[in-house]
Every structure is written in structure tokens, then in C-alpha cells.
Amino acid sequence: MTNILFSLPWPLPARATRQPIVPVFLPYAGCPVRCVFCAQHIQTGRNPAPLAATLKTALAVLRHRREQGLPPAELAFYGGTFTAQPPAALRACLNLFETACRQGLASTFRCSTRPDAVDTPRLALLRDAGCSMVELGIQSFDDAALAAARRGYDGACAHAACQAVTAAGLRLGVQLMPGMPGVTPEIFLRDVSRLCTNPAAVTAHAVRFYPCVVMEGTELARLWREGRYIPWPLETTLDALAEAWLMALHARMPVIRMGLAPENDLAAALLAGPWDPALGTRVMARALFRHVRRGLEARGLRGLIRLEVPRRCQGYFWGAHSELRAAWAGLGLATPPVWSTGHLIRIEARSAP
Ligand code: SF4
């Protein structure tokens, strides 16, 4: 039995932007339907308000930032179907950005919308108005899943929308929803792989993973109560997200969000589903563990003798509440890892007898 030394890459997660973002929440603005899982007023912590009041508040936030000596921000219009708003509402949003820009309060903006609500003229309008990124609520590229969730478009439409955004010279953000009705872990990972391994088809500059949860007041809550929808268990979700996060890490694709933010009303409205305040930590911890375990398996190695891990993993290495201690011990890790600088995991392990 001999000791083998080898290393594995552990790249720094790609970041989409370093610019501060000021969100402007427009719950359900422009939405042609209320999607079965959607509770924007809870997810964003905002009830729909008159547009003029929302925009006025956003301008006040931007001015307050400047008074504090903060740099110009990126405005982010979230929570609805930005490009499907009535023309006057869309124009009011663009005017707000124009004013903020003129006053040196903002330098660019992004928006979220549906794939069936973008076309070349609308994307050109956004680009010419100073938009940097369009985030598409794709949820899945799978036809059957999109039909099961009654999204109202198919995979070809989702695909074409992604291409239209980048063809317009805009950066593309993609939102996927593991656990949406009809989405299995296999379908979700196929969707992620489509973004990570086929950049010629879809070049996403950022991705968000929002595991599907059941919120009070949604159509999904009714389906869940009738036993017609079963959310993914948390364990399934963590495993699928760990795989997805690993794929994105190696493809240098920024994952800018995993799971819903813990807004005040969320806990009271959450009926079921894989929500966890430590979701990101748990996912990254599992991803790292799997990466090392696969490295050992690929070389036919047995027990870990020594493990050196980039220091930036320190915050998540053991998972939430040290949940992965037993798993690491099962790989033979008897002592804590050595924290290092750089982007490599260095491993010393025993060969099989
Ligand atoms: S998921 Fe998107 S399109 Fe559907 S209701 Fe919510 S904000 Fe509107």
C-alpha cells in the first residue's frame, strides 16, 4: 500500500457583477397569468403598490446612497414580467432610470421577464435605454415539465428567448426551478448541463436556482393539499443543487442565487418544500465533498490521509452544523483540513492494497 499525492482544481466561483444592485420590486407587473407556484408579494416582501410610488421610493433610495458617498448602482426591476408591462408603465420605469443616470445615481439596469415576453424590438428598446442584463424566468427547458407547470411556452420558446437576449447584445440571466411540477432531478440537471456544456446554444452570464416551494395563496398550495403536487425532499434538492453548482463552477458560470431570500413573511406563508436558510452553505459543502470523493474513486484510492483546501472554503467545508463531519470521517479524514491559498485541493491518500 503506498501513499499517493494528487490535486484537483477548485476554481473561484465566477461572479456576475461587482456593482451594487438596488432592486425595484414590481410584483406581478405585466404578468399575463399568475403562475402556479408564484407568490411574488411574499418572495419579494412587497405588496403591489402604485407604480409611481414605487419608482419615487427607488429614486429616494438612490439619492440616499449618494448622500452616504456610495457609488452609482445598478437598478434591478424584479418581481414581474418587465417587458410585458403596458407601454406607459414600461416608459415610466425607463424614465426613472434615465433620470437616475443623468443625476449620476445609477449607471445601468437589469430586469426580469418571461421568455415568451421578449422579442427583438423590445430587447433593442431595453438595450438602447441602458439595460445590461435580462433575466429570463425559464424554470426549465423541458417541454413536458413546462406543460405540467402550465407555463404557457415550450422549450423551443425558452431557447429562442435566450438566444434573442444575447443576440441583442445583452447579458443573459437564467432562472431555473428545480422541483417545479414536472421537473425531476434528471430534468433539472439536464437543464443545467445545457447551460454549462453547450455555450454555443445558450450563453448564460448568470444563473439562479430557485427550488420550488409551496406558498399559501398559490395554485400550487391547492394542488399540494389535494395530493396532486409533492415537493422535492430537502435531501434530493441539496444533492441536485450540489451537482448543478459543481457544473456551474467548472463552466465558470456565476450562480448568483440559490433559494428564496428569507423575507419577513416567508416563514408564515411557507407550507411545504425544500427551503433552508443555510441552503447555499449546505450545497457548496456537498459539492466539495463529492468532488473530493470522485477524485479518490477515479484513482481507485481508499482513505484520505491529508487534505489541503483553499481557505475560502472554510465557511462551508463541514456544512451547516458540521453535518458532513461523519461523511468526511468515512472518507478517512481524521484531522481537519489544512487551509491554503490558491485554487487547488491537494490530497494525500492511500492506494488500495
Ligand atoms: S412566475 Fe413570473 S410570470 Fe409567473 S406570476 Fe410570477 S412573476 Fe409573473
Boltz pocket constraint, residues with backbone or C-beta under 6 A from the ligand:
constraints:
  - pocket:
      binder: B
      contacts: [[A, 28], [A, 31], [A, 32], [A, 33], [A, 34], [A, 35], [A, 38], [A, 39], [A, 40], [A, 79], [A, 80], [A, 81], [A, 114], [A, 137]]
      max_distance: 6.0
